[in-house]
């Protein structure tokens, strides 16, 4: 997908992605040259910089400032602070196994 911005556009923004391990493309940031991508995902092994406009942190994000239990699932991109509703998820064509703790 290609986007063209007006030449008068001089703005920037920070794109914050909680659960970033599944998408490392940052196509929006490539359109806005003065912008920064900040990704958080506890599945990452260490802080990483993809390029000068992107940085990733290997942590989970919550509105609470306290230690919380984090549920790691079979598919790391499905991990969460919330317990998966396995009975509900099992009704959907093999998706349930991704959420097994």
Backbone bond lengths (Angstrom), bond angles and torsions (degrees), N, CA, C in turn:
res aa  C-N    CA-C-N  psi(-1)  N-CA   C-N-CA  omega(-1)  CA-C   N-CA-C  phi
1 X - - - 1.444 - - 1.530 108.80 -
2 X 1.288 117.52 134.90 1.451 122.45 -178.93 1.524 109.24 -119.60
3 X 1.333 115.48 135.34 1.459 120.81 178.68 1.522 108.84 -123.19
4 X 1.316 116.32 142.19 1.461 120.57 176.12 1.521 107.63 -121.12
5 X 1.326 115.25 126.58 1.451 121.06 -179.73 1.520 110.41 -100.13
6 X 1.323 116.77 154.28 1.463 118.80 175.08 1.529 110.01 -60.82
7 X 1.308 117.22 144.21 1.463 120.83 -179.64 1.521 111.90 -61.95
8 X 1.311 117.39 -23.13 1.459 120.63 -179.35 1.533 112.51 -76.32
9 X 1.331 117.94 -10.24 1.466 120.62 -179.05 1.522 109.90 -70.86
10 X 1.321 115.61 120.48 1.462 119.68 179.84 1.525 111.24 -126.51
11 X 1.306 117.48 8.06 1.454 121.32 -175.51 1.517 113.92 -76.19
12 X 1.319 114.69 174.64 1.456 121.69 175.74 1.524 107.94 -147.43
13 X 1.305 116.45 168.24 1.455 121.39 176.53 1.523 109.15 -156.40
14 X 1.314 115.31 163.78 1.458 121.72 172.76 1.513 107.59 -106.00
15 X 1.311 116.23 125.10 1.456 122.93 178.89 1.522 106.57 -100.77
16 X 1.336 117.72 110.43 1.454 123.03 -178.28 1.523 108.75 -104.56
17 X 1.317 115.86 125.06 1.465 122.40 -175.60 1.527 109.14 -122.42
18 X 1.328 116.60 110.70 1.467 121.60 176.47 1.522 107.29 -93.52
19 X 1.327 116.17 115.15 1.457 121.71 -172.85 1.510 108.89 100.31
20 X 1.307 116.55 45.56 1.462 122.79 -168.83 1.519 115.92 -82.54
21 X 1.314 118.93 -13.45 1.473 119.69 -172.37 1.520 113.17 -62.32
22 X 1.319 118.28 -27.01 1.454 119.93 -177.01 1.512 115.13 -79.96
23 X 1.342 117.85 -16.93 1.467 120.12 -176.61 1.521 109.56 -138.40
24 X 1.312 116.47 103.11 1.459 120.69 -178.59 1.526 111.90 -107.88
25 X 1.330 118.04 17.92 1.459 120.30 -174.26 1.534 113.63 -82.25
26 X 1.317 118.25 -37.24 1.467 123.17 178.07 1.523 113.55 53.84
27 X 1.305 118.17 42.61 1.469 121.03 -176.35 1.526 112.40 -62.27
28 X 1.323 118.69 -32.36 1.468 120.00 178.29 1.518 111.69 -64.26
29 X 1.324 116.50 -42.58 1.458 120.19 -178.56 1.524 110.89 -66.33
30 X 1.314 117.49 -30.55 1.464 119.10 179.07 1.530 111.41 -67.07
31 X 1.323 117.65 -24.71 1.463 121.65 178.18 1.529 110.91 -78.39
32 X 1.338 116.08 -37.69 1.460 122.06 -178.58 1.531 108.30 -101.05
33 X 1.297 117.23 92.53 1.460 122.08 -168.87 1.528 114.81 -62.87
34 X 1.313 119.07 -22.64 1.466 121.02 -179.43 1.529 112.11 -96.39
35 X 1.311 117.95 15.45 1.450 121.69 -174.84 1.521 112.04 -102.30
36 X 1.328 115.39 166.23 1.465 122.64 -178.44 1.526 109.71 -128.86
37 X 1.336 116.23 137.92 1.461 123.08 174.84 1.522 107.30 -103.50
38 X 1.338 116.83 127.51 1.459 122.08 177.89 1.524 107.04 -123.64
39 X 1.328 116.67 114.01 1.458 121.25 -177.24 1.516 112.06 -110.84
40 X 1.334 115.70 140.19 1.459 122.27 176.87 1.519 108.56 -122.55
41 X 1.322 117.65 130.60 1.462 121.20 174.27 1.520 109.33 -162.21
42 X 1.351 117.69 121.61 1.460 119.99 -178.55 1.531 113.04 -67.61
43 X 1.318 117.64 -12.19 1.460 120.94 178.71 1.518 113.03 -78.36
44 X 1.314 117.36 -12.84 1.463 120.37 177.85 1.521 109.06 -74.44
45 X 1.308 117.56 147.78 1.455 120.16 -175.99 1.527 113.58 -82.34
46 X 1.322 117.77 -26.17 1.461 121.06 -178.13 1.527 109.47 -163.25
47 X 1.348 117.02 163.19 1.470 117.98 174.49 1.524 109.52 -58.22
48 X 1.316 116.55 143.78 1.464 119.67 -176.93 1.516 110.48 -145.99
49 X 1.317 115.82 148.00 1.464 121.96 172.23 1.512 107.16 -114.57
50 X 1.324 116.87 123.91 1.464 120.44 175.71 1.521 109.58 -80.18
51 X 1.313 115.47 -40.55 1.461 122.67 176.72 1.521 106.92 -159.50
52 X 1.310 118.72 -172.46 1.466 121.42 -175.52 1.530 113.53 -67.61
53 X 1.329 118.28 -16.30 1.466 120.24 -178.92 1.521 113.40 -105.11
54 X 1.352 118.21 4.45 1.461 121.30 -176.34 1.527 111.47 -133.88
55 X 1.334 115.46 137.02 1.459 120.20 173.92 1.529 108.21 -142.15
56 X 1.328 116.11 143.61 1.458 122.75 -177.53 1.520 109.61 -124.26
57 X 1.339 117.10 140.32 1.457 122.50 178.54 1.529 109.83 -121.32
58 X 1.339 117.88 134.79 1.469 121.38 -177.08 1.530 112.62 -85.55
59 X 1.316 117.14 58.33 1.463 121.93 -179.13 1.523 110.37 -137.94
60 X 1.338 115.15 157.53 1.465 121.27 172.27 1.525 107.81 -90.77
61 X 1.318 117.29 154.13 1.460 122.42 -177.07 1.523 109.43 -118.47
62 X 1.330 115.44 136.27 1.458 121.65 178.93 1.519 108.98 -144.09
63 X 1.329 116.74 157.90 1.459 119.90 176.79 1.528 111.03 -76.62
64 X 1.337 117.31 -16.07 1.457 121.65 -179.32 1.525 110.42 -93.23
65 X 1.314 116.40 140.81 1.456 121.68 178.89 1.526 108.82 -102.48
66 X 1.309 115.14 73.12 1.458 121.42 -179.78 1.520 108.54 -157.98
67 X 1.305 115.49 164.31 1.460 119.46 177.20 1.528 108.37 -72.79
68 X 1.324 115.60 131.76 1.466 120.87 -178.51 1.518 109.53 -131.23
69 X 1.317 115.92 154.29 1.455 120.48 175.97 1.532 108.84 -75.58
70 X 1.326 115.74 134.40 1.461 121.60 179.45 1.517 107.87 -116.95
71 X 1.313 117.55 126.94 1.461 123.04 -176.26 1.524 110.12 -95.26
72 X 1.328 116.42 106.76 1.470 121.62 176.71 1.524 108.38 -83.39
73 X 1.297 115.52 128.79 1.455 120.84 -177.21 1.529 111.13 -107.34
74 X 1.320 115.10 167.96 1.469 121.19 179.96 1.533 110.79 -54.19
75 X 1.312 116.74 -43.20 1.459 121.74 172.97 1.529 106.50 -96.77
76 X 1.338 118.40 110.82 1.468 120.85 -174.36 1.522 114.83 -55.30
77 X 1.326 118.79 -27.83 1.463 120.15 -179.37 1.532 112.54 -73.59
78 X 1.323 118.09 -7.03 1.463 122.23 178.53 1.529 112.04 -101.37
79 X 1.334 118.06 -0.34 1.461 122.35 -179.25 1.525 110.33 -65.04
80 X 1.360 115.81 153.20 1.456 119.11 -173.00 1.524 111.07 -164.74
81 X 1.342 115.80 168.37 1.455 121.64 168.81 1.531 109.99 -77.27
82 X 1.313 117.32 -13.99 1.457 122.02 -177.60 1.526 110.67 -98.63
83 X 1.321 117.01 140.70 1.461 121.97 176.45 1.528 107.95 -72.02
84 X 1.328 117.47 127.37 1.467 119.21 178.43 1.529 111.51 -63.42
85 X 1.318 116.75 143.03 1.456 122.30 175.19 1.528 106.81 -85.86
86 X 1.330 115.46 83.65 1.458 120.89 -171.84 1.529 112.70 -60.65
87 X 1.318 118.09 -38.68 1.465 121.02 178.42 1.516 112.33 -59.23
88 X 1.314 117.09 -41.44 1.456 121.96 177.84 1.531 111.00 -70.03
89 X 1.323 116.98 -46.73 1.461 121.64 -175.88 1.528 112.78 -66.14
90 X 1.311 117.08 -31.76 1.470 120.80 -179.65 1.528 113.00 -64.69
91 X 1.321 117.70 -15.99 1.466 120.70 179.36 1.527 112.99 -76.67
92 X 1.317 117.63 -8.47 1.459 121.69 -175.70 1.518 111.05 -110.07
93 X 1.285 117.34 115.06 1.455 129.03 178.88 1.535 115.72 -9.82
94 X 1.288 117.28 79.85 1.463 124.42 172.84 1.525 114.30 64.22
95 X 1.311 118.52 9.94 1.462 120.68 176.57 1.532 110.05 -72.36
96 X 1.323 116.25 -33.22 1.455 121.32 -176.81 1.520 113.84 -53.48
97 X 1.319 117.78 -36.50 1.467 119.80 -177.81 1.532 111.84 -65.14
98 X 1.314 118.85 -27.01 1.465 121.41 177.31 1.527 111.61 -62.23
99 X 1.335 116.28 -29.41 1.459 122.12 -174.11 1.523 113.38 -95.18
100 X 1.322 118.27 3.58 1.460 120.23 178.81 1.520 109.67 -65.12
101 X 1.315 115.38 130.70 1.475 120.92 -178.25 1.518 109.32 -78.06
